Amino acid sequence: MPREWDARTYDSLPLPHLGWGLRTLGRLPLRGDERVLDAGCGTGRDTEGLLDRLPSGRVVAVDGSVRMLDQLRERLACRLDRVDVVHADLTRPLPFDGTVDAVFSVAAFHWIEDHDALFASLASRMRAGARLVSDCGGRGNIAAVNAAVAEVRGAAPGGWEFAGVADTERRLAAAGFTDVEVRLRPDPARFEPGEQLESFLATVILGPDLDRLPAEEHEPFVKAVAARLAEPVVDYVRLEISAVRA
Ligand SMILES: C[S@@+](CC[C@H](N)C(=O)[O-])C[C@H]1O[C@@H](n2cnc3c(N)ncnc32)[C@H](O)[C@@H]1O
């Protein structure tokens, strides 16, 4: 299964994910009675937005982190009758019944290295004509942050897939998608220097590095990375996908 997340701290941060979520929701046409998969739903911020747009529909909320899903259950305590909460790895056969009418995803796909397996797994649960809309880190994402990390740890960080347009178009076609639209959008996010920036880096970006370090080295590692950034800015580049299951 994928790594665990500090879900409470995550929800307390000024997340650029909020804007990415709204933007992605705006790209998904809905009637209001569909069943939509929120792939890598995290703490359920956009699952809630989806429920608002689905007065007689349902959401299948899938994530690989137990703590993120616990936080989602708390957030949506009064609305869980219309949510199937599923703890699963998105690259594996998805353990829920039936198919979905759409797939929505924000800031999750780049955490998955095997996009061929990811798209095949999603396609297998989408009815013909179902739409996929997603946002994730794309080619060039957080290059300046990663350069700072490489200086501190003496090796380039890995574990993400920051895919480009052509690779993604090819992978989606191979998984059985048509009407494929993919684009890259530079979208830098500015933070207050000091605690806000460091907490964001530690919780959202440096998690895999910190998982490998003893607890007493976490704070110095994060501070060393933050100190190497020319500005308190995370140089995000978003990969936006819209595609239809053939
Ligand atoms: C940055 S969070 C985004 C969460 C939420 N969509 C949002 O915008 O706030 C990335 C999420 O992807 C999930 N994730 C990463 N790899 C996954 C995988 N292979 N299967 C399922 N979930 C995964 C993580 O557990 C995490 O909750």
The ligand as an ORCA input file, in Angstrom:
! r2SCAN-3c Opt
* xyz 0 1
  C      -1.551     15.218     -1.945
  S      -2.748     14.063     -1.458
  C      -4.173     14.701     -2.336
  C      -5.434     14.347     -1.628
  C      -6.696     15.067     -2.159
  N      -7.059     14.606     -3.477
  C      -6.495     16.564     -2.129
  O      -6.475     17.188     -3.199
  O      -6.330     17.110     -1.030
  C      -2.361     12.603     -2.390
  C      -3.243     11.434     -2.016
  O      -3.022     10.368     -2.933
  C      -3.067      9.151     -2.198
  N      -2.349      8.121     -2.944
  C      -1.057      8.144     -3.352
  N      -0.742      7.005     -3.993
  C      -1.861      6.231     -3.986
  C      -2.189      4.932     -4.490
  N      -1.286      4.189     -5.149
  N      -3.432      4.457     -4.283
  C      -4.363      5.186     -3.615
  N      -4.109      6.421     -3.120
  C      -2.892      6.936     -3.301
  C      -2.394      9.506     -0.884
  O      -2.678      8.566      0.129
  C      -2.941     10.889     -0.623
  O      -4.115     10.878      0.142
*
